[in-house]
Amino acid sequence: MMVTTRVRLDRIASSTRNAHLGRDVIVSDQINPSEGYVLAVRILEDKSTYNTVEDLSGRMVPLRSGDILAGTLGNRRALHGYAGEVPSHIAVGDTLHVLNLGGVLGRCTSASPELGAPFRVEVLGAILSFPELSDRVGKPAHIRQGAVPAADDLRSTIPVIYVAGTCMNTGKTYAATELVRGLSRGGLRVAACKLTGVSLMRDTLQMLDAGAITALAFSDSGLASTRAGVTTRTAKGIFNRLSDSKPDVIIAELGDGILGEYGVQDILLDPELRGAAGAWVVAAPDPVGCWGAVEILRRDYGISATVLTGPATDNEVGLDYIRTNLNVPAHNARRDAAGLVTVVRKAVEVALQRGPKKRIHVRDSEVET
C-alpha cells in the first residue's frame, strides 16, 4: 500500500522543470528507480565547493544541510566531474548524491579531485504529479511530461552549425554563444540548442541572452542526460521544433566530446543529421587535440572541420600550427569572435546556396544528392 506525505521544498532543481513543481508537493514511498523520475531529497551536509544548484529561473542558489531539494534521477559520465548512475533499487531513507549543478540525482561511482565529494542526500520519496485538477491519485512525476517529442525523421531544412569539442571545458559554449551573437547582429534569425550532456539550463540561457530567438536542450525532450541510442531521435525532434520558429540557421552544441559517452557519435554517424550541417566548429585544448579531432572527424565520419577554436587558439603558437599543419581556419572565440563568425557565415551561405540535401532510397541504403 502506498504511503504519501506532504513536503515543502526549499530548492527546486532546473532538471525538474518539465514536471512544473510548486513548493508544496506530495511524495510517495513507492519509487521507480529509473532515469527521469523526480524525487524529494534532504541535503545531509554543508560543502564549501560545488555547493549550489541551478533553480527553475536559471539562478545558482546555495544548498545547505537540511534543505529539501527536488531533483531528477539520472546518470552522469563526466571526464572532469562526477560519474554516477541510477541504482537498481531506491527506497525512502536511502542515500544518493547530487551529481551535477542541475540537480541530477544518482549514486556517485567516481568523484573529481577538483570538486571533492558530491552532496549526500537522504531520499524522502517520489514526488507525485496531479496534471488534472480532478485527479485524486497522483502519478510519479517525470520530466518527459510535456516534452518535445523525439522524431524518426528530420523535417527541418534549416542549416545547422554544429559546435563540437574534444571533451568538456574546451570552450564550446562560449564559441556557440559568440556565434549566436555575431550572426544575430549580422541580421540572421538564429535558433540554438544543446543536444548532448547532463541537464543544465545555463548554456541555453546564455544563447538566449546572446540573441537566439529560441533555444532548447535535450532536457526539454525529457532526458536528464544523454547516451548512445537516444540522441539521434532527440536531435531530430529538437531541430523540427526549432524550425517552427523559422530561423535562418540553427546553432547546435554537442556537449562533452566526440569520444565521450553521451551519444555524440550517434549524431555524427546519422546521415540526416550530418547532411543538415552548414558548418562544423571544433573546440580543442591543444595541438594534439586539434589534430585528433580533425583526423577522427575525417576518418570515421567523413566530416571536414570548418574552423577550430578553443584554448588551442589562445595565441599564435596554436594558431600557426593549425593553419600551417592542418590547413584549417582557426579563430579564438574570445579574442577574435569576428573572425570566427566570418568563416562560419561564409560556410552557411554556401550551404544555403546549395539548398537542403535530398535523400533518395537505393535498395537498402540511402544516398544524399
FIROLO-164193 format. One record per residue (C-alpha): residue number from 1; x, y, z. Coordinates in Angstrom, 1 decimal, decimal comma. Layout:
N
<NUM; <X; Y; Z>>
...
This chain:
369
<1; <0,0; 0,0; 0,0>>
<2; <1,4; 3,4; -1,0>>
<3; <2,1; 5,8; 1,8>>
<4; <2,1; 9,6; 1,0>>
<5; <3,5; 12,6; 2,8>>
<6; <3,2; 16,3; 2,3>>
<7; <6,6; 18,1; 1,9>>
<8; <7,6; 21,7; 1,3>>
<9; <10,6; 22,1; -1,0>>
<10; <13,4; 24,6; -0,2>>
<11; <15,0; 24,2; -3,7>>
<12; <13,6; 23,0; -7,0>>
<13; <16,4; 22,0; -9,4>>
<14; <16,2; 23,1; -13,0>>
<15; <16,4; 19,5; -14,2>>
<16; <12,8; 19,0; -13,0>>
<17; <11,3; 21,9; -14,9>>
<18; <9,2; 19,8; -17,3>>
<19; <7,3; 18,5; -14,1>>
<20; <6,2; 22,1; -13,2>>
<21; <6,5; 21,6; -9,5>>
<22; <5,3; 24,0; -6,8>>
<23; <6,9; 24,5; -3,4>>
<24; <4,4; 22,2; -1,7>>
<25; <4,3; 18,6; -3,0>>
<26; <3,1; 15,2; -2,1>>
<27; <5,7; 12,4; -2,1>>
<28; <5,2; 8,6; -2,2>>
<29; <7,2; 5,8; -0,7>>
<30; <6,9; 3,9; -3,9>>
<31; <9,9; 4,9; -6,1>>
<32; <10,6; 3,8; -9,7>>
<33; <14,5; 3,6; -9,9>>
<34; <14,6; 4,9; -13,5>>
<35; <16,1; 8,0; -15,1>>
<36; <13,8; 11,0; -15,4>>
<37; <11,7; 10,4; -12,3>>
<38; <11,6; 13,3; -9,8>>
<39; <12,5; 12,8; -6,1>>
<40; <12,4; 14,9; -3,0>>
<41; <15,6; 14,5; -1,0>>
<42; <17,2; 16,1; 2,1>>
<43; <20,8; 17,6; 1,9>>
<44; <22,9; 15,9; 4,6>>
<45; <25,9; 18,2; 4,9>>
<46; <27,4; 21,6; 4,1>>
<47; <30,0; 22,0; 1,5>>
<48; <32,5; 24,7; 0,5>>
<49; <32,9; 23,8; -3,1>>
<50; <30,4; 22,7; -5,8>>
<51; <27,7; 23,7; -3,3>>
<52; <25,0; 25,2; -5,4>>
<53; <22,1; 24,1; -7,7>>
<54; <20,5; 25,8; -10,6>>
<55; <16,9; 26,6; -9,9>>
<56; <14,0; 27,0; -12,3>>
<57; <14,9; 30,6; -13,1>>
<58; <18,5; 29,6; -14,0>>
<59; <20,0; 31,2; -10,9>>
<60; <22,6; 29,3; -8,9>>
<61; <21,4; 29,0; -5,4>>
<62; <23,3; 27,6; -2,4>>
<63; <22,4; 24,2; -0,8>>
<64; <22,7; 23,8; 3,0>>
<65; <22,4; 20,9; 5,3>>
<66; <18,7; 20,2; 6,0>>
<67; <17,5; 21,7; 2,7>>
<68; <14,8; 19,7; 0,9>>
<69; <15,5; 19,5; -2,8>>
<70; <13,5; 18,3; -5,8>>
<71; <15,9; 16,6; -8,2>>
<72; <15,8; 14,2; -11,1>>
<73; <17,2; 10,7; -11,3>>
<74; <19,9; 10,4; -13,9>>
<75; <23,3; 9,2; -14,9>>
<76; <26,5; 11,1; -15,4>>
<77; <29,8; 10,2; -17,1>>
<78; <31,8; 13,4; -16,9>>
<79; <35,6; 13,4; -17,5>>
<80; <36,1; 16,5; -15,3>>
<81; <33,3; 15,9; -12,9>>
<82; <31,3; 13,2; -11,2>>
<83; <30,4; 9,8; -12,6>>
<84; <27,3; 8,2; -11,3>>
<85; <24,3; 6,1; -12,1>>
<86; <20,7; 5,4; -11,0>>
<87; <20,8; 2,4; -8,6>>
<88; <18,6; -0,6; -9,4>>
<89; <16,6; -0,2; -6,1>>
<90; <15,8; 3,0; -4,3>>
<91; <13,8; 3,3; -1,0>>
<92; <12,9; 6,1; 1,4>>
<93; <15,9; 6,7; 3,7>>
<94; <18,5; 5,6; 1,1>>
<95; <21,5; 7,8; 0,5>>
<96; <22,1; 9,2; -3,0>>
<97; <24,3; 12,0; -4,4>>
<98; <23,8; 15,2; -6,3>>
<99; <25,7; 14,6; -9,5>>
<100; <25,6; 18,0; -11,2>>
<101; <24,6; 21,6; -10,8>>
<102; <21,2; 20,9; -12,5>>
<103; <20,2; 18,6; -9,6>>
<104; <20,6; 15,3; -11,3>>
<105; <20,5; 12,5; -8,6>>
<106; <22,2; 9,1; -8,5>>
<107; <24,8; 7,1; -6,8>>
<108; <28,3; 8,5; -7,3>>
<109; <30,7; 5,9; -8,6>>
<110; <33,7; 8,2; -9,1>>
<111; <34,4; 11,7; -7,8>>
<112; <36,6; 14,5; -9,1>>
<113; <39,6; 15,6; -7,0>>
<114; <39,0; 19,2; -8,1>>
<115; <35,4; 19,2; -6,9>>
<116; <35,7; 17,0; -3,8>>
<117; <32,9; 14,6; -2,8>>
<118; <29,4; 15,3; -4,0>>
<119; <26,5; 16,2; -1,7>>
<120; <25,0; 13,2; 0,0>>
<121; <21,2; 13,3; 0,2>>
<122; <18,5; 11,3; 2,0>>
<123; <15,7; 10,1; -0,1>>
<124; <12,3; 11,3; 1,1>>
<125; <10,2; 9,9; -1,7>>
<126; <8,9; 10,2; -5,2>>
<127; <7,2; 13,4; -6,0>>
<128; <3,6; 12,9; -7,3>>
<129; <2,1; 14,8; -10,2>>
<130; <-1,5; 15,8; -10,5>>
<131; <-1,8; 17,0; -14,1>>
<132; <-5,6; 17,3; -14,0>>
<133; <-7,4; 19,3; -11,3>>
<134; <-9,8; 16,5; -10,8>>
<135; <-7,0; 13,9; -10,1>>
<136; <-7,2; 12,5; -6,6>>
<137; <-4,5; 9,9; -7,1>>
<138; <-1,2; 11,3; -8,2>>
<139; <1,3; 9,7; -10,7>>
<140; <5,1; 9,7; -10,2>>
<141; <6,4; 13,0; -11,7>>
<142; <8,7; 12,5; -14,7>>
<143; <10,5; 15,1; -16,8>>
<144; <9,0; 13,6; -20,0>>
<145; <5,7; 15,4; -19,1>>
<146; <5,1; 17,9; -21,9>>
<147; <8,4; 17,2; -23,5>>
<148; <9,5; 18,0; -27,1>>
<149; <8,7; 14,7; -28,9>>
<150; <11,6; 12,8; -30,4>>
<151; <11,4; 12,1; -34,2>>
<152; <12,5; 9,4; -36,5>>
<153; <12,8; 11,8; -39,5>>
<154; <14,3; 15,2; -39,8>>
<155; <11,6; 17,6; -41,1>>
<156; <13,7; 20,7; -40,7>>
<157; <15,6; 22,0; -43,7>>
<158; <17,4; 24,8; -41,7>>
<159; <21,2; 24,6; -41,9>>
<160; <22,9; 23,6; -38,7>>
<161; <26,1; 25,0; -37,3>>
<162; <27,5; 22,2; -35,1>>
<163; <29,8; 23,1; -32,3>>
<164; <31,8; 20,1; -31,1>>
<165; <34,9; 19,5; -29,0>>
<166; <37,4; 17,1; -27,8>>
<167; <35,9; 16,9; -24,3>>
<168; <34,1; 19,1; -21,7>>
<169; <35,6; 22,5; -20,8>>
<170; <37,1; 23,3; -24,2>>
<171; <35,1; 26,5; -24,9>>
<172; <32,2; 25,0; -26,9>>
<173; <29,5; 27,0; -25,2>>
<174; <31,5; 30,3; -25,4>>
<175; <32,0; 29,7; -29,1>>
<176; <28,4; 28,8; -29,7>>
<177; <27,3; 32,0; -27,8>>
<178; <29,6; 34,2; -29,8>>
<179; <28,3; 32,7; -33,0>>
<180; <24,7; 33,4; -31,9>>
<181; <25,7; 37,0; -31,1>>
<182; <27,6; 37,6; -34,2>>
<183; <25,2; 36,0; -36,6>>
<184; <22,2; 37,7; -34,9>>
<185; <23,8; 41,1; -35,2>>
<186; <24,5; 40,3; -38,8>>
<187; <20,8; 40,1; -39,5>>
<188; <20,1; 36,4; -39,2>>
<189; <17,4; 34,8; -37,2>>
<190; <19,3; 32,3; -35,0>>
<191; <17,9; 29,4; -33,1>>
<192; <20,1; 27,4; -30,7>>
<193; <20,2; 24,1; -28,8>>
<194; <22,4; 21,8; -26,8>>
<195; <22,0; 18,2; -28,0>>
<196; <24,1; 16,2; -25,5>>
<197; <25,3; 16,3; -21,9>>
<198; <23,7; 16,4; -18,5>>
<199; <20,8; 18,6; -17,6>>
<200; <21,6; 22,3; -17,0>>
<201; <19,8; 25,4; -18,3>>
<202; <22,9; 27,6; -18,1>>
<203; <24,1; 27,1; -21,7>>
<204; <20,8; 27,6; -23,5>>
<205; <20,1; 30,7; -21,3>>
<206; <23,5; 32,2; -22,4>>
<207; <22,4; 31,6; -26,0>>
<208; <19,1; 33,3; -25,5>>
<209; <21,0; 36,2; -23,8>>
<210; <23,2; 36,5; -26,9>>
<211; <20,3; 36,9; -29,2>>
<212; <18,9; 33,5; -30,1>>
<213; <15,2; 33,7; -31,0>>
<214; <14,6; 30,4; -29,2>>
<215; <16,7; 27,7; -27,5>>
<216; <16,2; 24,1; -26,5>>
<217; <18,2; 21,4; -24,9>>
<218; <17,9; 17,6; -24,7>>
<219; <16,3; 18,0; -21,2>>
<220; <13,3; 19,7; -22,9>>
<221; <12,9; 16,3; -24,6>>
<222; <12,6; 14,6; -21,2>>
<223; <16,2; 13,4; -20,7>>
<224; <18,2; 14,0; -17,6>>
<225; <21,3; 13,1; -19,5>>
<226; <22,1; 11,7; -22,9>>
<227; <23,7; 8,4; -24,0>>
<228; <24,2; 6,3; -27,1>>
<229; <20,9; 5,1; -28,6>>
<230; <18,8; 8,2; -27,8>>
<231; <20,5; 11,2; -29,2>>
<232; <19,6; 11,0; -32,9>>
<233; <15,8; 10,9; -32,4>>
<234; <16,1; 13,6; -29,7>>
<235; <18,2; 15,8; -32,0>>
<236; <15,7; 15,5; -34,9>>
<237; <12,8; 16,3; -32,7>>
<238; <14,6; 19,4; -31,4>>
<239; <15,5; 20,6; -34,9>>
<240; <12,0; 20,0; -36,1>>
<241; <10,6; 22,1; -33,1>>
<242; <13,1; 24,9; -33,6>>
<243; <12,3; 25,1; -37,3>>
<244; <8,8; 26,1; -36,4>>
<245; <10,2; 29,5; -35,3>>
<246; <11,5; 30,0; -38,9>>
<247; <15,2; 30,7; -38,1>>
<248; <17,7; 31,2; -40,8>>
<249; <20,2; 29,0; -39,0>>
<250; <20,4; 26,7; -36,0>>
<251; <23,5; 26,5; -33,7>>
<252; <23,8; 23,1; -32,1>>
<253; <26,3; 22,5; -29,3>>
<254; <27,3; 18,9; -28,8>>
<255; <28,1; 18,7; -25,1>>
<256; <31,0; 16,6; -23,8>>
<257; <33,4; 15,3; -26,5>>
<258; <33,4; 13,4; -29,8>>
<259; <34,9; 10,4; -27,9>>
<260; <32,7; 10,8; -24,8>>
<261; <29,9; 8,6; -23,5>>
<262; <26,9; 11,0; -24,1>>
<263; <25,9; 9,8; -27,6>>
<264; <27,7; 12,4; -29,7>>
<265; <29,0; 9,6; -32,0>>
<266; <25,4; 8,6; -33,0>>
<267; <24,7; 12,2; -34,2>>
<268; <27,9; 12,3; -36,2>>
<269; <27,0; 8,9; -37,8>>
<270; <23,5; 9,8; -38,7>>
<271; <23,2; 10,7; -42,4>>
<272; <20,2; 13,1; -41,9>>
<273; <21,9; 15,0; -39,1>>
<274; <25,2; 15,1; -40,8>>
<275; <23,6; 16,2; -44,0>>
<276; <22,0; 19,2; -42,2>>
<277; <25,3; 20,7; -41,4>>
<278; <26,2; 24,1; -42,7>>
<279; <29,4; 24,2; -40,7>>
<280; <31,5; 22,2; -38,2>>
<281; <33,1; 24,3; -35,4>>
<282; <35,5; 22,3; -33,3>>
<283; <37,0; 23,3; -29,9>>
<284; <40,2; 21,8; -28,6>>
<285; <42,6; 22,5; -25,8>>
<286; <46,0; 21,9; -27,5>>
<287; <47,6; 20,9; -30,9>>
<288; <47,3; 17,2; -30,2>>
<289; <43,6; 17,6; -29,6>>
<290; <43,3; 19,7; -32,8>>
<291; <45,0; 17,0; -34,8>>
<292; <43,0; 14,2; -33,2>>
<293; <39,6; 15,9; -33,7>>
<294; <40,3; 16,8; -37,3>>
<295; <41,6; 13,3; -38,1>>
<296; <38,8; 11,4; -36,3>>
<297; <36,0; 13,5; -37,9>>
<298; <37,5; 13,0; -41,3>>
<299; <38,4; 9,3; -40,9>>
<300; <35,4; 8,0; -39,0>>
<301; <32,6; 10,3; -40,1>>
<302; <33,6; 11,9; -43,4>>
<303; <33,4; 15,3; -41,8>>
<304; <35,7; 18,2; -42,6>>
<305; <36,1; 20,7; -39,8>>
<306; <35,2; 24,2; -40,9>>
<307; <37,1; 26,1; -38,2>>
<308; <39,0; 25,3; -35,0>>
<309; <38,7; 27,3; -31,8>>
<310; <39,2; 26,8; -28,0>>
<311; <42,2; 27,1; -25,8>>
<312; <44,5; 25,8; -28,6>>
<313; <43,9; 29,1; -30,4>>
<314; <44,7; 31,3; -27,4>>
<315; <47,9; 32,6; -29,0>>
<316; <49,9; 32,5; -32,3>>
<317; <51,6; 29,2; -31,4>>
<318; <48,4; 27,2; -31,7>>
<319; <47,0; 29,3; -34,5>>
<320; <50,1; 28,8; -36,6>>
<321; <50,2; 25,1; -36,1>>
<322; <46,5; 24,7; -37,0>>
<323; <46,7; 26,9; -40,1>>
<324; <50,0; 25,6; -41,3>>
<325; <50,0; 21,9; -40,4>>
<326; <46,3; 21,1; -40,5>>
<327; <45,3; 23,6; -43,2>>
<328; <42,1; 24,5; -41,3>>
<329; <41,0; 28,1; -40,4>>
<330; <41,5; 28,9; -36,7>>
<331; <40,0; 31,7; -34,7>>
<332; <39,8; 32,2; -31,0>>
<333; <36,2; 32,9; -29,8>>
<334; <37,3; 35,2; -27,0>>
<335; <39,9; 37,3; -28,9>>
<336; <38,7; 37,0; -32,5>>
<337; <35,0; 36,3; -32,4>>
<338; <34,5; 38,4; -35,6>>
<339; <36,9; 36,1; -37,5>>
<340; <35,1; 33,0; -36,2>>
<341; <31,7; 34,4; -37,3>>
<342; <33,0; 35,4; -40,7>>
<343; <34,3; 31,9; -41,5>>
<344; <31,1; 30,2; -40,3>>
<345; <28,8; 32,6; -42,1>>
<346; <30,6; 32,0; -45,4>>
<347; <30,2; 28,3; -44,9>>
<348; <26,5; 28,7; -44,1>>
<349; <25,9; 30,9; -47,2>>
<350; <27,4; 28,1; -49,3>>
<351; <25,1; 25,6; -47,7>>
<352; <22,1; 27,9; -48,3>>
<353; <23,0; 28,3; -51,9>>
<354; <23,4; 24,5; -52,2>>
<355; <20,0; 24,0; -50,6>>
<356; <18,9; 21,2; -48,4>>
<357; <20,2; 17,7; -49,4>>
<358; <17,6; 15,5; -50,9>>
<359; <17,6; 11,9; -49,8>>
<360; <16,8; 9,1; -52,2>>
<361; <16,5; 5,4; -51,4>>
<362; <18,6; 2,9; -53,3>>
<363; <17,5; -0,6; -52,3>>
<364; <18,5; -0,9; -48,6>>
<365; <20,7; 2,2; -48,5>>
<366; <20,3; 6,0; -48,7>>
<367; <22,2; 8,5; -50,8>>
<368; <22,5; 12,2; -50,4>>
<369; <22,3; 14,4; -53,5>>
